[in-house]
Amino acid sequence: MNLLLWGITFGTVGKLVLGIAVLRVHVWILREHKIDGVVLRSIKREQFVTLAGLLLIIIGFVFEVMFYGSATDFFSCADDECVATVTAAFFSQ
């Protein structure tokens, strides 16, 4: 596993956390019922777009990992081999 895969992984996790935060805010606003129907419909539409975006982020991550196939040794390692793979990732750059 090299630093490129670490970067892709952390970037994807960060994007997913932001997307989940947006969805949580939308749910909170929808439960308040203190805004008019037009805004509520807009928020529901935004929720759908956010979910679609999260799905695309996950698909993009899978494609990137498949593209950089030689960097995915970490996903198939076991025990001590994983430690060696992570150590090699930090010292190979």
C-alpha positions in Angstrom: 0.0 0.0 0.0 1.5 3.3 -0.9 0.7 6.9 -0.1 -1.4 7.4 -3.2 -3.9 4.8 -1.9 -3.8 6.4 1.6 -4.6 9.7 0.0 -7.5 8.3 -2.1 -8.9 6.5 1.0 -8.7 9.5 3.3 -10.1 11.8 0.6 -13.0 9.5 0.0 -13.8 9.1 3.8 -13.6 12.9 4.2 -16.1 13.4 1.3 -18.4 10.8 2.8 -18.3 12.4 6.2 -19.3 15.8 4.7 -22.1 14.2 2.7 -23.5 12.5 5.8 -23.3 15.8 7.7 -25.3 17.5 5.0 -27.9 14.7 5.1 -28.2 15.0 8.9 -28.8 18.8 8.6 -31.5 18.2 6.0 -33.2 15.6 8.2 -33.0 18.0 11.2 -34.5 20.9 9.1 -37.3 18.6 7.8 -38.3 17.6 11.3 -38.6 21.2 12.5 -41.5 22.0 10.2 -40.9 25.8 10.7 -40.4 26.5 7.0 -42.7 26.6 4.0 -43.5 23.8 1.6 -41.3 25.2 -1.2 -38.2 25.0 0.9 -39.2 21.5 2.2 -39.5 20.2 -1.3 -36.1 21.8 -2.2 -34.5 20.1 0.8 -36.0 16.7 -0.2 -34.5 17.2 -3.7 -31.2 18.1 -2.2 -31.2 14.9 -0.1 -31.6 12.8 -3.2 -28.8 14.7 -5.0 -26.6 14.2 -1.9 -27.3 10.5 -1.7 -26.5 10.2 -5.5 -23.3 12.1 -4.8 -22.3 9.8 -2.0 -22.9 6.8 -4.2 -20.8 8.3 -7.0 -18.0 8.9 -4.5 -18.0 5.3 -3.4 -18.1 4.1 -7.1 -15.2 6.5 -7.9 -13.2 5.1 -5.0 -13.7 1.5 -6.2 -12.6 2.5 -9.7 -9.5 4.3 -8.5 -8.5 1.3 -6.3 -9.0 -1.0 -9.3 -7.0 1.3 -11.5 -4.1 1.3 -9.1 -4.3 -2.4 -8.6 -0.7 -2.9 -7.6 -1.3 -0.6 -4.7 -4.0 -2.7 -3.1 -1.8 -5.3 -1.5 -3.1 -4.1 1.9 -6.6 -5.3 1.1 -5.4 -8.9 0.7 -2.8 -9.1 3.5 -3.1 -10.9 6.9 -1.6 -10.1 10.4 2.1 -9.5 10.2 2.1 -9.1 6.5 -0.2 -6.1 6.9 2.2 -4.5 9.3 5.0 -5.0 6.9 2.9 -3.5 4.0 2.0 -0.4 6.0 5.6 0.1 7.1 6.8 -0.3 3.5 4.2 2.3 2.4 5.6 4.9 4.7 9.3 4.2 3.9 8.9 3.7 0.2 8.1 7.3 -0.6 
